[in-house]
Structure formats: structure tokens, C-alpha cells
Amino acid sequence: MTPATPHVTVVRACLRGGAGGSPTAVVVEDDTPGARLGDAERRRIPAAWGTSHAVYVRRDGDLTDLRFFTAEGELPACGHGTVAALALLAAREGGDRPYRAGLRTGQRVFAGRAERAGDRLTAAFDPGRVDLREPTAEERALVLPALGLAPEAAGPDVRIAGVGRERVLVPVATRAALAALTPDLDALRAACDRFGLLGAYVHSAPTPEGVLAARMFAPSIGVPEDIANANSTACLAAHLAGRGITGIAVDMGDSLGSPATITATTGPGRTVELGGTAEIMTD
């Protein structure tokens, strides 16, 4: 007997002004009990639906399990995928009250919430503990030139940050400098693979209000450039909290023609809450 075809919903996560966002494939596996998906099928769906990521949702008692995939394989976490999943679950729940869920990945259990905002939904969640460290000289020497930057050009504020998996945070002075980047993606993939990094999140300097722009290059997971990368934004928020900046709004996706914005606020102990607006495109 041929397994049933899984039902895929496309959700645009982390919109900016109601437009753009990162299209994300969401599969609620409970919808199609006969669709016994293997990991090869989970990897196939993002490309088949024209998305960089897919999130697979399964309810288990009081918790909702989430798994995240790109065409290259499974990820331990995905911020905009979590926003997309929360938005879809809240839309299905209906009503005017905020939707709240206990979420579980392979690494942890955490809280998420979403509510309707006009014809769209806003979602927020706790991305988990952010670990920060300075890069080694070897990491700087290989990663920064792959981005088109001299090893010391980014100054002392480069950080390796982990939430689920480490990535490098690289500051540049202006949005114009950010927009002008043309990384060598083959060299960047080799460098990231060598150090086990997810990718490179390059960001402009924040304004006093915490507004900035960023680009995320992650060829190691099959995503040359990500429209929206929420977990890296959480990492940056935790880093900037040490400078007294407790809330940021990060614009991404402009270079890909799909503007996105992710918000992050920090609390005591470098805790972070990530947020974004989403729109359900197909269901």
C-alpha cells in the first residue's frame, strides 16, 4: 500500500510591514497518519515547495514536537520555522485568545505563543540558552576572508555564538557595507565545515533604538543565504545585551528580494524572546 502524501502548508515567517518574509514548509504529521515520512522525504519537501526550510509538527500529549530540515539534512533548531509552526497552530486553534504551546525538539522543551493581528499572526518563543565565545585566530583567518573581509577588519566584536549549533557573528560598520558583501560560498562552506559552524551572520551596527540589518550565509546546510534567521538574531541579542541594548529589530532578506524583520528582547541572565509576524499562504 502506498503511503499517503503529506499535506504541506506554506507559511511566510518574519514579515516586514506585512510583506516579504521567509516561505517555510510546515507539515503537521498528525494530518496524514499514513504518511510515514523518512528523513529523505523530509529533506525533499523544502526544495519541492520552493522553501529553504521545512518544519514537521507532531502532537504528543501536552507537548508539540518540532523537527526542522533543509535539503541537506536535519537541524537541531530553526527560529523562523518555529514562528511558522506556532502561527499555523494558532490559526487552526481559532478564537481571539492568545494560543500557547509547550514545544519540544530533540534538545529541549520550551514555551511558545501566538495570536492574531488583523489578517496575520504574531508569534514569540524562548530560543534557549545562548553561549558566546571569542573566535580562535584560525577561525578568524578562514571565515572572514571567505566573507571578503580581512581577518582583523571586523574588529574585536566578532563572536562565536551557539543556540542549538554554533555560528559566527560578524559586525560591519554600515548597511551599505553589508549589502556590498559577495562571499566566496565554497570557501565559507569549507571553513564552516572545518569548525562545525552553522554559518556566518553578518550584521550592521545597531542604532540607539536597536534597529539594524543582517545577512546569514549558511552554505553548509544548503542555504547560500537565508531570508530570515531568527536563532542567529537571538545570539546577537544576547551579545548586545552586554552593551546595554535589550531589544533589537533586525531587517533581513533585502538582498534576496523578500524583506523580513525579526525582533528579540533580552531579560535577566541573557534570556531572550524571539518574535515575528507570519502569514499562512496555503493550507
C-alpha positions, 0 to 999 in steps of 0.5 A, a space after each residue: 500500500 502506498 503511503 499517503 502524501 503529506 499535506 504541506 502548508 506554506 507559511 511566510 515567517 518574519 514579515 516586514 510591514 506585512 510583506 516579504 518574509 521567509 516561505 517555510 514548509 510546515 507539515 503537521 504529521 498528525 494530518 496524514 497518519 499514513 504518511 510515514 515520512 523518512 528523513 529523505 522525504 523530509 529533506 525533499 519537501 523544502 526544495 519541492 515547495 520552493 522553501 529553504 526550510 521545512 518544519 514537521 509538527 507532531 502532537 504528543 500529549 501536552 507537548 508539540 514536537 518540532 523537527 526542522 530540515 533543509 535539503 541537506 539534512 536535519 537541524 537541531 533548531 530553526 527560529 523562523 520555522 518555529 514562528 511558522 509552526 506556532 502561527 499555523 497552530 494558532 490559526 487552526 486553534 481559532 478564537 481571539 485568545 492568545 494560543 500557547 504551546 509547550 514545544 519540544 525538539 530533540 534538545 529541549 522543551 520550551 514555551 511558545 505563543 501566538 495570536 492574531 493581528 488583523 489578517 496575520 499572526 504574531 508569534 514569540 518563543 524562548 530560543 534557549 540558552 545562548 553561549 558566546 565565545 571569542 573566535 580562535 585566530 584560525 577561525 578568524 583567518 578562514 571565515 572572514 576572508 571567505 566573507 571578503 573581509 580581512 581577518 582583523 577588519 571586523 574588529 574585536 566584536 566578532 563572536 562565536 555564538 551557539 543556540 542549538 549549533 554554533 555560528 559566527 557573528 560578524 559586525 560591519 560598520 554600515 548597511 551599505 557595507 553589508 549589502 556590498 558583501 559577495 562571499 566566496 560560498 565554497 570557501 565559507 562552506 569549507 571553513 564552516 565545515 572545518 569548525 562545525 559552524 552553522 554559518 556566518 551572520 553578518 550584521 550592521 551596527 545597531 542604532 540607539 533604538 536597536 534597529 539594524 540589518 543582517 545577512 546569514 550565509 549558511 552554505 553548509 546546510 544548503 542555504 547560500 543565504 537565508 531570508 530570515 534567521 531568527 536563532 542567529 538574531 537571538 545570539 546577537 541579542 544576547 551579545 548586545 545585551 552586554 552593551 546595554 541594548 535589550 531589544 533589537 529589530 533586525 531587517 533581513 532578506 533585502 538582498 534576496 528580494 523578500 524583506 523580513 524583520 525579526 525582533 528579540 528582547 533580552 531579560 535577566 541572565 541573557 534570556 531572550 524572546 524571539 518574535 515575528 509576524 507570519 502569514 499562512 499562504 496555503 493550507 
